[in-house]
Amino acid sequence: MAEKVIPDIVVARLPIYLRTLQQLKAEGRNITLSQELGEMLGISAAQIRKDLSLFGEFGKQGTGYNISYLIDRLCEILNVGKEWEVAVIGAGDIGSALVSYQGFANRGFRVNMIFDKNPEKIGTKLGGFFVKNSDDLVETIRSSEIKIAMLTVPAENAQEVAEKLVEAGVKAILNYAPIYLKLPSDIRVQYIDPSVHLQHMTYYL
Amino acid sequence: MAEKVIPDIVVARLPIYLRTLQQLKAEGRNITLSQELGEMLGISAAQIRKDLSLFGEFGKQGTGYNISYLIDRLCEILNVGKEWEVAVIGAGDIGSALVSYQGFANRGFRVNMIFDKNPEKIGTKLGGFFVKNSDDLVETIRSSEIKIAMLTVPAENAQEVAEKLVEAGVKAILNYAPIYLKLPSDIRVQYIDPSVHLQHMTYYL
């Protein structure tokens, strides 16, 4: 693992490099250059080389990166060499989409359970899982290996449910609700926020 | 508007600053410091000051930023002073969630139409919209003001539908399918990719 402190804005780019490399590998490619990655991602080649150099020597000037090797190293750095079990909270549209989402395979994650508080949903089957009762969330997650949850409940309930997740031992929350969560500083929170991505694009329109 | 070229990685942070400022404003706050924003976002205060200084003078050392003023300026910089009409392609779980998503209000976007190719969905009502036929996508979008689309079709159809969107005059695509889109370089593409956010967090676990 890295010995120096890596800036979080660099860490944020590593999964994007990983995704792009996995895409190239799926196309049958073995070698890539920082220039190519840069063009695919809209990031300068120099930035990519600088980011990766923080973690060691991955390629030689001019010969490019070995894609498989770099994928393995990035998986190791990002702690996704193993598969994490993930809980989904909220069995609405987004929750339904997540339990059958194709984009977790080979990326280090597997949905393992889903919760809802609606009595009409509890016990019904969704993407191969029986929907569990949110009232049992703390107990159920605490007695599992789960450290990661995806929060898809309505905005007005998100803070309360997030606090329950923390009580249950969850350390990382991916929040789909359009609300900022106030949680202890050792809890990692990321936001899925389509408006942020749209605004990034409208800058250029 | 900015006269110099702003690095895209800075542009990417502006919507996140804007979201955080809007949150603070909603809490009744008038003034914030780069230190506070930094702590909320896990970005250094120096980085935030540096990013914002690219666009002008927004605050004086020690006195902080006027939140409402900075929100107005960021909306202007990101071109979300007006409201953009957006098309949703795919009336599945994600499409359903997007047509009734609360997080577009006051952020510059309004869903205006939704398409699907499934005859059982076409003509049914979803979040106040009648689902339109994907076969008419090019014609319908071309004769509208729409320049932005959110793509929620299955991965195997995403490239083909994205090309149709480009043909229809769309300039920015928010892609929910777990696949990299190959499109002309003047088309902006952003990805909603939960695995990327999860991997960002597992780095720290």
Interface residues (C-beta under 8 A of the other chain):
Chain A: P7 D8 I9 V11 A12 L14 P15 I16 L18 R19 T20 Q23 M40 G42 I43 S44 Q47 I77 L78 N79 V80 W84 V86 G92 D93 I94 S96 A97 L98 Y101 Q102 G103 F104 R107 G108 F109 K147 I148 M150 A155 K171 A172 L174 P178 Y180 R188 Q190 Y191 I192 D193 P194 S195 V196 H197 L198 Q199 H200 M201 T202 Y203 Y204 L205
Chain B: P7 D8 I9 V11 A12 L14 P15 I16 L18 R19 T20 Q23 M40 G42 I43 S44 Q47 I77 L78 N79 V80 W84 V86 G92 D93 I94 S96 A97 L98 Y101 Q102 G103 F104 R107 G108 F109 K147 I148 M150 A155 K171 A172 L174 P178 Y180 R188 Q190 Y191 I192 D193 P194 S195 V196 H197 L198 Q199 H200 M201 T202 Y203 Y204 L205
